[in-house]
């Protein structure tokens, strides 16, 4: 169903950032209007994540003969190809980093044969089916968090002094931070728990803690330096100015006057509206476990770490007055891992889970401003011979992605 939605191009238009943070910026040689977040005087986003989500799959689909020839030949690709190819790529990544990582996380605690029920719950969730096949940076952020949880799980289970997993944790944290600075809200408790558990496994020998901390810091710094260098080259070709996109984004979003331009919401919007809308019974199970003192979440250190990841992200994101549902998408895999089996199977909520996800899948995947993107494919492409300009008016809709 996920690949069906990607190949046949779910027409629902969820949010403009699918295109303007994951497509238009890396195709600026096709269009003249670069998104404001990618203008040098703002530089709020790293160019690497949208390049990875859109330009990389397009290059794989249409291999370049040379950079110059490929840039000009991009005009030969249809708008539908430019839309579908990145979605297929994201669907493949979602299978690897959502389903694959969740399978590993569940297998560490449940040795039963066959696909874990949690993976089936994840695969049937509408955020996975709709968001999971689109080049949102929130989607990529959720994948990186799943990867971090998996590395953390393996790194603390192995009773060894190897530093390989620590180096991976540092690199993954840097990648997540440059995808979206809010990644730190979810990752912080995971990293702290990882370092402490490793230190505990080494019988609290300070030399091992110092080695892990330094290894993580060096790996994080080197990976971040690569991102900063690429972004600085993108925003300033002579690289005379250093651009640190996560810092710029944090500084921008810390001012309520800036957020007011995008809409202000009550602080409880994530907890009261967005969590139930995205995750349904999983959100309710998560809230119930908070008040259940003897719940499994707090009796098992591994589950406590996973729970702290989504709770810290939810709490810190709720401190900001601008709250969109996609911001808490990284909560998906932790919630399914913790409560998927109990909420959907043990509590006999299977039929409700199916109906809940089916309704929202149809609404957001197919109906929500569903005619906008398809209308772009019906427009004739402008040619050099064309002497008349055509004007198309979109009224009270999201901004049309002109690069399609």
C-alpha positions as CSV (number, residue, x, y, z in Angstrom):
1,X,0.0,0.0,0.0
2,X,2.9,2.3,0.7
3,X,4.5,1.8,-2.7
4,X,1.1,1.9,-4.4
5,X,0.7,5.4,-2.9
6,X,4.1,6.4,-4.1
7,X,3.9,5.0,-7.6
8,X,0.4,6.2,-8.3
9,X,1.1,9.6,-6.6
10,X,-1.3,10.2,-3.7
11,X,-2.9,13.5,-4.8
12,X,-3.5,14.8,-1.3
13,X,-1.5,18.0,-0.6
14,X,-0.6,17.9,3.1
15,X,1.6,20.9,3.5
16,X,3.7,23.1,1.2
17,X,6.9,22.2,3.0
18,X,6.8,18.8,1.2
19,X,7.8,20.8,-1.9
20,X,9.4,24.0,-0.6
21,X,11.7,22.3,1.9
22,X,12.3,19.2,-0.2
23,X,12.3,20.0,-3.9
24,X,12.1,23.6,-5.1
25,X,15.3,24.6,-3.3
26,X,17.4,22.0,-5.1
27,X,15.8,22.6,-8.5
28,X,16.4,26.3,-8.4
29,X,17.9,26.1,-11.9
30,X,14.4,25.2,-13.2
31,X,12.6,28.0,-11.3
32,X,13.4,31.5,-10.2
33,X,11.7,31.6,-6.8
34,X,13.9,29.9,-4.2
35,X,12.1,29.3,-0.9
36,X,12.8,32.0,1.7
37,X,14.4,29.6,4.1
38,X,17.2,28.8,1.6
39,X,18.0,32.4,0.8
40,X,21.6,33.3,2.0
41,X,20.3,36.1,4.3
42,X,18.2,33.5,6.2
43,X,20.0,30.1,5.7
44,X,17.7,28.3,8.0
45,X,18.0,24.9,6.4
46,X,20.9,22.7,5.4
47,X,20.9,21.9,1.7
48,X,22.0,18.3,2.2
49,X,18.7,16.8,3.4
50,X,16.5,18.0,0.5
51,X,19.3,17.2,-1.9
52,X,19.4,13.6,-0.6
53,X,15.6,13.2,-0.7
54,X,15.0,14.7,-4.2
55,X,18.1,15.2,-6.3
56,X,19.8,11.9,-5.4
57,X,16.8,9.7,-6.6
58,X,16.4,11.9,-9.7
59,X,20.0,11.4,-10.5
60,X,19.7,7.7,-10.0
61,X,16.6,7.6,-12.2
62,X,18.2,9.8,-14.9
63,X,22.0,9.3,-14.7
64,X,24.0,12.4,-15.6
65,X,26.4,12.4,-18.6
66,X,27.8,15.6,-17.0
67,X,26.7,18.1,-14.5
68,X,26.0,20.8,-17.1
69,X,24.2,18.4,-19.5
70,X,22.2,16.9,-16.7
71,X,21.0,20.2,-15.3
72,X,19.7,21.3,-18.7
73,X,18.2,17.8,-19.5
74,X,16.2,18.0,-16.3
75,X,13.7,20.0,-18.3
76,X,12.9,16.8,-20.3
77,X,11.5,15.1,-17.1
78,X,7.8,15.4,-16.7
79,X,6.3,17.0,-13.6
80,X,4.9,13.6,-12.6
81,X,8.3,12.0,-12.8
82,X,9.8,14.7,-10.6
83,X,7.0,14.1,-8.1
84,X,6.9,10.3,-8.1
85,X,10.6,9.3,-8.1
86,X,11.5,11.0,-4.8
87,X,8.4,9.5,-3.3
88,X,9.4,6.0,-4.3
89,X,12.8,6.7,-2.8
90,X,11.3,7.8,0.4
91,X,9.1,4.7,0.5
92,X,12.2,2.5,0.2
93,X,13.9,4.5,3.0
94,X,10.8,4.1,5.2
95,X,10.8,0.3,4.9
96,X,14.5,0.3,5.9
97,X,14.5,2.8,8.7
98,X,10.9,2.5,10.0
99,X,10.0,-1.2,9.5
100,X,13.6,-2.5,9.6
101,X,14.7,-0.6,12.7
102,X,11.4,-1.4,14.5
103,X,11.8,-5.1,13.7
104,X,15.3,-5.0,15.3
105,X,14.1,-3.1,18.4
106,X,11.3,-5.6,18.9
107,X,13.5,-8.6,18.2
108,X,15.9,-7.5,21.0
109,X,13.1,-8.2,23.5
110,X,10.9,-10.7,21.7
111,X,12.4,-13.7,20.1
112,X,9.2,-15.0,18.5
113,X,9.3,-16.1,14.9
114,X,7.6,-14.2,12.1
115,X,6.9,-10.5,11.6
116,X,6.4,-8.7,15.0
117,X,2.8,-7.4,15.4
118,X,4.4,-4.0,16.0
119,X,5.7,-3.9,12.4
120,X,2.2,-4.6,11.1
121,X,0.8,-1.9,13.3
122,X,3.4,0.6,12.0
123,X,2.8,-0.4,8.3
124,X,-0.9,0.1,8.7
125,X,-0.7,3.6,10.3
126,X,-1.7,6.5,8.2
127,X,1.3,8.6,9.1
128,X,3.5,5.9,7.7
129,X,1.4,5.5,4.6
130,X,1.0,9.2,3.8
131,X,4.0,11.0,5.4
132,X,6.3,8.1,5.0
133,X,6.4,8.3,1.2
134,X,6.9,12.1,0.9
135,X,10.1,14.1,1.1
136,X,9.4,15.9,4.3
137,X,12.3,16.8,6.5
138,X,10.1,15.6,9.4
139,X,9.9,12.2,7.8
140,X,13.7,12.1,7.5
141,X,14.0,13.3,11.1
142,X,11.8,10.4,12.2
143,X,14.0,7.9,10.2
144,X,17.2,9.2,11.8
145,X,15.7,8.9,15.3
146,X,14.7,5.3,14.6
147,X,18.2,4.6,13.5
148,X,19.6,6.2,16.6
149,X,17.3,4.1,18.9
150,X,18.5,1.0,17.1
151,X,22.2,1.8,17.4
152,X,21.7,2.7,21.0
153,X,19.9,-0.6,21.7
154,X,22.7,-2.6,20.1
155,X,25.5,-0.5,21.6
156,X,24.4,-1.0,25.2
157,X,23.5,-4.7,24.9
158,X,27.0,-5.7,23.7
159,X,29.2,-6.3,26.7
160,X,32.3,-5.1,24.9
161,X,34.7,-2.1,24.9
162,X,34.3,-1.4,21.2
163,X,33.8,2.3,20.3
164,X,32.2,1.7,16.9
165,X,28.6,2.2,18.1
166,X,29.7,5.4,19.9
167,X,31.1,6.8,16.7
168,X,27.9,5.9,14.9
169,X,25.8,7.6,17.6
170,X,27.8,10.9,17.2
171,X,27.5,10.9,13.4
172,X,23.8,10.1,13.5
173,X,23.1,12.8,16.0
174,X,24.9,15.3,13.8
175,X,22.9,14.2,10.7
176,X,19.6,14.4,12.7
177,X,20.5,17.9,13.9
178,X,21.1,19.2,10.4
179,X,18.0,17.6,9.1
180,X,15.9,19.5,11.7
181,X,17.3,21.2,14.8
182,X,14.3,19.8,16.8
183,X,16.0,16.3,16.5
184,X,17.9,17.3,19.6
185,X,14.7,17.4,21.6
186,X,14.1,13.7,20.9
187,X,17.8,12.5,20.9
188,X,19.1,14.2,24.1
189,X,17.7,11.6,26.6
190,X,18.7,8.7,24.3
191,X,22.4,9.9,24.1
192,X,22.6,10.5,27.9
193,X,21.1,7.0,28.6
194,X,23.5,5.5,26.1
195,X,26.6,7.0,27.7
196,X,25.5,6.1,31.2
197,X,24.5,2.5,30.3
198,X,27.8,2.0,28.5
199,X,29.7,3.4,31.5
200,X,27.6,1.1,33.9
201,X,28.4,-2.0,31.7
202,X,32.1,-1.1,32.0
203,X,31.8,-1.2,35.8
204,X,31.9,2.6,36.1
205,X,35.5,2.9,34.9
206,X,36.1,6.6,34.1
207,X,38.5,5.9,31.3
208,X,35.8,4.1,29.3
209,X,33.3,6.9,29.9
210,X,35.9,9.5,28.8
211,X,36.7,7.5,25.7
212,X,33.1,7.2,24.7
213,X,32.4,10.8,25.4
214,X,35.4,12.0,23.3
215,X,34.6,9.5,20.5
216,X,31.0,10.7,20.3
217,X,32.1,14.4,20.4
218,X,34.8,13.9,17.7
219,X,32.4,12.0,15.5
220,X,29.7,14.6,15.9
221,X,32.1,17.5,15.3
222,X,33.6,15.9,12.1
223,X,30.1,15.2,10.6
224,X,28.9,18.6,11.5
225,X,31.9,20.2,9.9
226,X,31.1,18.4,6.7
227,X,27.5,19.8,6.8
228,X,28.8,23.3,7.6
229,X,31.3,23.2,4.7
230,X,28.7,22.1,2.2
231,X,26.1,24.6,3.3
232,X,28.7,27.4,3.3
233,X,29.6,26.6,-0.2
234,X,26.0,26.5,-1.2
235,X,25.0,29.8,0.4
236,X,28.3,31.6,-0.4
237,X,30.2,30.2,-3.3
238,X,33.5,31.7,-2.1
239,X,32.8,30.3,1.4
240,X,33.7,33.6,2.9
241,X,30.9,33.2,5.5
242,X,30.3,30.2,7.7
243,X,26.6,29.1,7.8
244,X,25.4,26.9,10.6
245,X,21.8,26.1,9.6
246,X,20.5,24.5,12.9
247,X,21.7,27.5,14.9
248,X,20.1,29.9,12.4
249,X,16.8,27.9,12.6
250,X,16.9,27.8,16.4
251,X,17.5,31.5,16.6
252,X,14.6,32.2,14.2
253,X,12.2,29.9,15.9
254,X,13.0,31.2,19.4
255,X,11.3,34.6,18.6
256,X,7.5,34.6,18.9
257,X,7.2,37.5,16.5
258,X,8.7,35.2,13.8
259,X,6.4,32.3,14.6
260,X,3.4,34.6,14.6
261,X,3.8,34.9,10.8
262,X,3.2,31.2,10.5
263,X,0.4,31.0,13.0
264,X,0.2,30.7,16.8
265,X,-1.4,27.8,18.6
266,X,-2.2,27.0,22.3
267,X,0.7,25.2,24.0
268,X,-1.5,22.1,24.4
269,X,-2.2,21.6,20.7
270,X,0.4,18.8,20.3
271,X,-0.8,16.9,23.3
272,X,-4.6,17.4,22.9
273,X,-5.1,17.6,19.1
274,X,-2.0,16.5,17.1
275,X,-1.1,13.3,19.0
276,X,-4.6,11.8,18.9
277,X,-5.0,12.8,15.2
278,X,-1.7,11.2,14.1
279,X,-1.5,8.2,16.4
280,X,-5.0,7.5,17.7
281,X,-5.0,4.6,20.2
282,X,-1.2,4.8,20.5
283,X,-1.4,8.3,21.9
284,X,-4.1,7.4,24.4
285,X,-2.0,4.3,25.5
286,X,1.0,6.6,25.9
287,X,-0.9,9.0,28.1
288,X,-2.4,6.2,30.2
289,X,1.1,4.7,30.8
290,X,2.3,8.1,32.3
291,X,-0.2,7.7,35.1
292,X,0.3,4.0,35.5
293,X,3.1,3.7,38.1
294,X,3.7,0.1,37.6
295,X,3.5,0.1,33.9
296,X,6.0,-1.9,31.9
297,X,7.5,1.3,30.5
298,X,9.1,2.2,33.8
299,X,10.1,-1.4,34.8
300,X,12.2,-1.9,31.7
301,X,15.2,0.4,31.2
302,X,15.1,-0.1,27.4
303,X,11.4,0.9,27.2
304,X,12.1,3.8,29.5
305,X,14.7,5.2,27.1
306,X,12.4,4.9,24.2
307,X,9.6,6.5,26.2
308,X,11.8,9.3,27.2
309,X,12.7,10.0,23.6
310,X,9.1,10.7,22.5
311,X,8.1,12.4,25.8
312,X,11.0,14.8,25.8
313,X,10.4,15.7,22.2
314,X,6.7,16.2,22.8
315,X,7.2,18.3,25.9
316,X,9.9,20.6,24.3
317,X,8.0,21.0,21.1
318,X,4.9,21.9,23.1
319,X,6.8,24.9,24.6
320,X,6.8,26.6,21.3
321,X,3.6,28.5,20.3
322,X,3.7,27.2,16.7
323,X,2.6,23.6,16.6
324,X,1.9,21.5,13.4
325,X,1.1,17.8,13.5
326,X,4.2,16.8,11.3
327,X,6.5,18.2,14.0
328,X,5.8,15.2,16.2
329,X,6.2,12.6,13.5
330,X,9.4,11.2,15.1
331,X,7.1,9.9,17.9
332,X,5.7,7.3,15.5
333,X,8.3,4.5,15.9
334,X,8.7,4.9,19.7
335,X,4.9,4.8,20.3
336,X,4.5,1.7,18.1
337,X,7.4,0.0,19.8
338,X,6.0,0.7,23.3
339,X,2.3,0.4,22.8
340,X,1.5,-1.1,19.4
341,X,0.9,-4.6,20.6
342,X,-1.0,-3.7,23.7
343,X,-3.1,-0.9,22.3
344,X,-4.2,-2.6,19.1
345,X,-4.2,-6.3,20.0
346,X,-4.4,-6.8,23.8
347,X,-7.1,-4.2,24.2
348,X,-9.1,-5.5,21.2
349,X,-8.9,-2.1,19.4
350,X,-8.0,-3.7,16.0
351,X,-11.2,-2.8,14.2
352,X,-11.0,0.8,15.6
353,X,-7.3,1.0,14.5
354,X,-8.2,0.0,10.9
355,X,-11.2,2.4,10.6
356,X,-9.2,5.3,12.2
357,X,-6.3,4.9,9.8
358,X,-8.4,4.2,6.8
359,X,-10.4,7.4,7.2
360,X,-7.4,9.6,7.7
361,X,-5.4,7.9,5.0
362,X,-8.2,8.6,2.5
363,X,-8.7,12.2,3.7
364,X,-5.0,13.3,3.9
365,X,-3.7,11.0,1.2
366,X,-6.3,11.5,-1.4
367,X,-8.9,14.3,-0.7
368,X,-7.1,17.1,1.1
369,X,-6.5,19.7,-1.7
370,X,-6.3,16.7,-3.9
371,X,-6.8,18.5,-7.2
372,X,-4.0,21.0,-6.8
373,X,-1.0,19.0,-7.8
374,X,-2.7,17.1,-10.5
375,X,-3.9,20.4,-12.1
376,X,-0.2,21.3,-12.7
377,X,0.2,18.2,-14.8
378,X,-2.6,19.4,-17.1
379,X,-0.9,22.7,-17.9
380,X,1.1,22.9,-21.2
381,X,4.8,23.6,-20.6
382,X,6.0,27.0,-21.8
383,X,8.2,27.0,-24.9
384,X,10.5,29.5,-26.5
385,X,8.1,29.8,-29.4
386,X,5.1,30.7,-27.2
387,X,4.3,34.4,-27.5
388,X,1.4,34.5,-25.2
389,X,1.5,34.3,-21.4
390,X,-1.1,32.2,-19.6
391,X,-2.2,33.1,-16.1
392,X,-3.6,30.5,-13.7
393,X,-5.2,31.6,-10.5
394,X,-5.2,29.5,-7.3
395,X,-7.6,30.9,-4.7
396,X,-7.4,29.9,-1.0
397,X,-5.2,26.9,-1.6
398,X,-1.6,26.0,-0.7
399,X,1.0,27.5,-3.0
400,X,1.4,25.4,-6.2
401,X,4.9,23.9,-6.5
402,X,6.0,25.6,-9.7
403,X,8.9,23.3,-10.4
404,X,6.4,20.5,-11.3
